[in-house]
Amino acid sequence: MNKQVDSPKDKIIRSQHVKLGTKNKKDQTFTDVNTMFYDTEMTPNFLTGSEVIRAAIKIASVGTSVAYPITPQSEAAALIGELYSEGYLDEYFRGESEFAVMGQCAGASFAGHRVFTTTAGPGTLRAMENFPMWAGSRLPIQVCVTMRGINSPLSIQPDTLEAHFLLESGMLMWHAETAQDLFDFILKGFIVAEQPDVHLPIATMCDGFFVTHTKDTVLLPPDDICLTPYDPYKSPVPCMDMECPPVRMMRDPFIMKSNYISYMTHASWQQEIRAAMERSRKHTIPLLDGLIDTHDLDREILIVSSGTAVSQGREAIRLLEEEGIKVGLVKIKTIRPFPHEEVKEATKNAKHIFVPEFNMAGWLAREIKAIVPDNHRVVAGPHVAGGMTMPSEVIVEEIKKYLGMKVSSISNRGS
């Protein structure tokens, strides 16, 4: 049971976990996630995103992690292996392939472990069949997707196209802008995903290299505390144990004997997955302080984006301010559930909505166009792909060109 208490954040729910305040085998004290973030002194650390993943898993009470190396998540997976050797995880091993890893993660989650893994780019696509299976089986596995190029010619550089493929997988999807976001999202993601009325897998996404391999100052709690452990017996489907063998996960055999019943069972279950995703909002909003962040919404021009494109947008806004052009910002933190009402409200007064993205598909712009009134206001771009960076000047140029202002093309500068 949980109960409401006063907190720096509205509507925060404090855990009443049976192990709260006790210690694990590494002498870490099981601590409520809200206490960890809002009532504990944080210390600044200068870390890469990969090191941040290690720091999060060290205090996440993870039972199993399965690894398969693919750039740019390989370093994070190796660092988690170090944690295993130090006794912070019960199980850790390398799978035969990305597909195998996700199947092995499923087995560990079926059996009641908190499970974490990492993937990227072609590895995400090779593993794709497992993600809807995780969701349909209501397995609260967390996968950190360190996004990179997926197409030929081969690129290991950042590209967020794989997020487009994950949109209808049934997983929660949170997109980190910074290493601080990544740390926070990993720990808070476990708590939201494991809520009995949610109990879905979660993809904690970041832009490869831009986050995983660059150093940033990140505020971390002490590592003598850790998350309260996962309780598999609060799952909405049976936990696999000696009284509930694996065959039960096929549901009852009647669905194999009637096409009609089979169709209706699967249709209703897909609806339930989507309903569970919507129910996650009430847990996510207090932990993340909302599904979006906003600045200067009274302005006629807005930049709306997610991930590191938000950082580039911030600098573009500063450059535009120097020329007297006022621009506001909407940062989208969760892609699934998508913040439909929040984005509609935030953009209701904007005349122009620019959506810079690190992919050519423009999947985020499509999501926004699908929900906002008068969607001709939405400008899908600028876009870069294949690992190309997005200089803030490119965003500035896109906005000025759209407004009919004279621009000096960035490609001609210095010539």
CORJOUR-V337637 format. One record per residue. N is the residue number from 1. RES is the residue in one letter. D_CENTER is the distance of its C-alpha to the mean C-alpha in Angstrom with 1 decimal. Layout:
n,res,d_center
N,RES,D_CENTER
N,RES,D_CENTER
This chain:
n,res,d_center
1,M,26.5
2,N,24.7
3,K,26.5
4,Q,26.0
5,V,27.1
6,D,27.5
7,S,24.7
8,P,23.8
9,K,21.0
10,D,22.2
11,K,21.8
12,I,20.3
13,I,21.2
14,R,22.5
15,S,22.4
16,Q,25.7
17,H,24.8
18,V,28.0
19,K,27.2
20,L,26.2
21,G,28.3
22,T,29.4
23,K,28.8
24,N,27.3
25,K,29.2
26,K,27.9
27,D,29.3
28,Q,26.0
29,T,26.2
30,F,23.8
31,T,22.4
32,D,20.7
33,V,17.2
34,N,18.8
35,T,21.7
36,M,19.7
37,F,18.0
38,Y,20.8
39,D,24.0
40,T,23.8
41,E,25.0
42,M,22.4
43,T,23.6
44,P,22.7
45,N,22.0
46,F,21.9
47,L,19.4
48,T,17.6
49,G,13.9
50,S,15.0
51,E,17.2
52,V,14.6
53,I,12.7
54,R,16.3
55,A,16.9
56,A,14.0
57,I,15.1
58,K,18.6
59,I,18.3
60,A,15.8
61,S,18.7
62,V,17.3
63,G,20.0
64,T,19.3
65,S,17.4
66,V,18.5
67,A,18.5
68,Y,19.6
69,P,20.0
70,I,18.7
71,T,18.2
72,P,16.2
73,Q,14.6
74,S,18.2
75,E,18.8
76,A,15.9
77,A,17.1
78,A,20.6
79,L,19.9
80,I,18.6
81,G,21.9
82,E,23.7
83,L,22.2
84,Y,23.6
85,S,26.9
86,E,27.0
87,G,26.5
88,Y,23.0
89,L,21.9
90,D,24.2
91,E,23.5
92,Y,22.2
93,F,23.4
94,R,23.0
95,G,22.8
96,E,25.1
97,S,22.5
98,E,18.8
99,F,20.0
100,A,21.8
101,V,19.0
102,M,16.9
103,G,20.2
104,Q,21.0
105,C,17.7
106,A,18.7
107,G,22.1
108,A,21.0
109,S,18.9
110,F,21.8
111,A,24.0
112,G,22.2
113,H,20.1
114,R,16.7
115,V,15.1
116,F,12.7
117,T,12.8
118,T,11.7
119,T,12.5
120,A,13.0
121,G,15.0
122,P,18.0
123,G,16.8
124,T,13.8
125,L,16.6
126,R,19.1
127,A,17.0
128,M,16.1
129,E,18.8
130,N,17.2
131,F,14.0
132,P,16.1
133,M,18.3
134,W,15.7
135,A,15.0
136,G,18.8
137,S,19.6
138,R,17.3
139,L,15.9
140,P,13.1
141,I,12.1
142,Q,8.9
143,V,8.4
144,C,7.2
145,V,7.7
146,T,9.9
147,M,11.0
148,R,14.8
149,G,17.7
150,I,18.6
151,N,22.0
152,S,25.5
153,P,26.9
154,L,24.6
155,S,22.2
156,I,20.0
157,Q,18.9
158,P,15.7
159,D,15.2
160,T,12.3
161,L,14.4
162,E,12.7
163,A,9.8
164,H,13.0
165,F,14.0
166,L,11.0
167,L,11.5
168,E,14.2
169,S,13.3
170,G,13.0
171,M,9.5
172,L,7.1
173,M,4.3
174,W,2.5
175,H,4.4
176,A,6.4
177,E,10.0
178,T,11.8
179,A,12.2
180,Q,12.7
181,D,9.4
182,L,8.0
183,F,10.7
184,D,10.3
185,F,6.7
186,I,7.8
187,L,11.0
188,K,10.3
189,G,7.7
190,F,10.8
191,I,13.0
192,V,11.6
193,A,11.1
194,E,14.6
195,Q,16.4
196,P,19.4
197,D,19.0
198,V,15.4
199,H,15.2
200,L,12.6
201,P,10.4
202,I,6.6
203,A,4.6
204,T,2.6
205,M,4.1
206,C,7.2
207,D,10.7
208,G,13.0
209,F,16.1
210,F,15.4
211,V,13.1
212,T,13.9
213,H,17.7
214,T,18.6
215,K,19.7
216,D,18.8
217,T,20.0
218,V,17.6
219,L,18.9
220,L,18.8
221,P,20.6
222,P,23.4
223,D,22.8
224,D,25.5
225,I,23.2
226,C,20.4
227,L,18.3
228,T,20.5
229,P,20.4
230,Y,19.1
231,D,21.9
232,P,22.0
233,Y,25.0
234,K,23.0
235,S,21.3
236,P,22.5
237,V,23.7
238,P,26.1
239,C,25.1
240,M,26.9
241,D,29.9
242,M,33.6
243,E,34.2
244,C,31.4
245,P,31.6
246,P,29.1
247,V,31.3
248,R,30.2
249,M,26.7
250,M,28.6
251,R,29.5
252,D,33.2
253,P,35.4
254,F,36.7
255,I,33.8
256,M,35.3
257,K,38.7
258,S,38.1
259,N,36.2
260,Y,36.2
261,I,34.7
262,S,32.2
263,Y,31.1
264,M,30.8
265,T,29.0
266,H,26.2
267,A,26.1
268,S,25.9
269,W,23.2
270,Q,21.0
271,Q,21.7
272,E,20.8
273,I,17.3
274,R,16.8
275,A,18.6
276,A,16.5
277,M,13.3
278,E,15.5
279,R,16.6
280,S,13.2
281,R,13.8
282,K,16.6
283,H,14.7
284,T,11.6
285,I,14.0
286,P,16.1
287,L,13.5
288,L,11.6
289,D,15.0
290,G,14.2
291,L,11.6
292,I,13.2
293,D,15.4
294,T,18.8
295,H,21.8
296,D,25.3
297,L,24.8
298,D,28.6
299,R,28.7
300,E,29.5
301,I,27.0
302,L,23.3
303,I,20.5
304,V,17.3
305,S,14.3
306,S,10.7
307,G,9.7
308,T,13.0
309,A,15.0
310,V,15.0
311,S,16.8
312,Q,19.2
313,G,19.8
314,R,20.7
315,E,23.3
316,A,24.6
317,I,25.2
318,R,27.2
319,L,29.2
320,L,29.9
321,E,31.1
322,E,33.7
323,E,35.1
324,G,35.2
325,I,32.4
326,K,30.2
327,V,26.5
328,G,23.8
329,L,20.0
330,V,17.1
331,K,13.6
332,I,11.0
333,K,7.9
334,T,6.8
335,I,7.8
336,R,8.6
337,P,10.6
338,F,11.8
339,P,13.7
340,H,17.0
341,E,19.5
342,E,18.0
343,V,18.0
344,K,21.5
345,E,22.8
346,A,21.5
347,T,23.0
348,K,26.2
349,N,28.5
350,A,27.3
351,K,29.6
352,H,27.3
353,I,23.5
354,F,22.2
355,V,18.9
356,P,18.6
357,E,16.3
358,F,16.0
359,N,17.1
360,M,20.4
361,A,19.3
362,G,18.2
363,W,15.8
364,L,14.4
365,A,18.1
366,R,18.9
367,E,16.5
368,I,18.2
369,K,21.6
370,A,21.3
371,I,21.2
372,V,23.1
373,P,26.9
374,D,29.0
375,N,26.2
376,H,28.6
377,R,27.3
378,V,24.0
379,V,24.5
380,A,22.1
381,G,22.0
382,P,22.7
383,H,21.1
384,V,21.1
385,A,20.2
386,G,21.0
387,G,19.9
388,M,22.0
389,T,21.1
390,M,21.4
391,P,24.1
392,S,24.0
393,E,27.5
394,V,26.3
395,I,24.5
396,V,27.7
397,E,29.8
398,E,28.0
399,I,28.4
400,K,32.0
401,K,33.0
402,Y,31.7
403,L,33.7
404,G,36.7
405,M,37.0
406,K,38.5
407,V,36.2
408,S,36.9
409,S,34.7
410,I,32.7
411,S,33.9
412,N,37.5
413,R,37.1
414,G,39.3
415,S,41.5
